[in-house]
């Protein structure tokens, strides 16, 4: 079986964990790749301190006539620099 991330390269640093239909929509779940350190959105420095995890639902461009919703798990970092 092939790795789905090879065929669907969505966001750099994220992996697709599930793709499922939901009515007329297509839901795609993304999680951060565990091998990549999160970076601070202010200074862009890598950080090992996670402040919190949160979920975002983002509407993307349609695929094959279906509305695409990305369910993305984000990590907010506790940056020692900022």
Helices and strands as residue ranges (DSSP letters): H 4-7, E 14-22, E 25-32, E 38-39, E 46-47, E 50-63, E 66-77
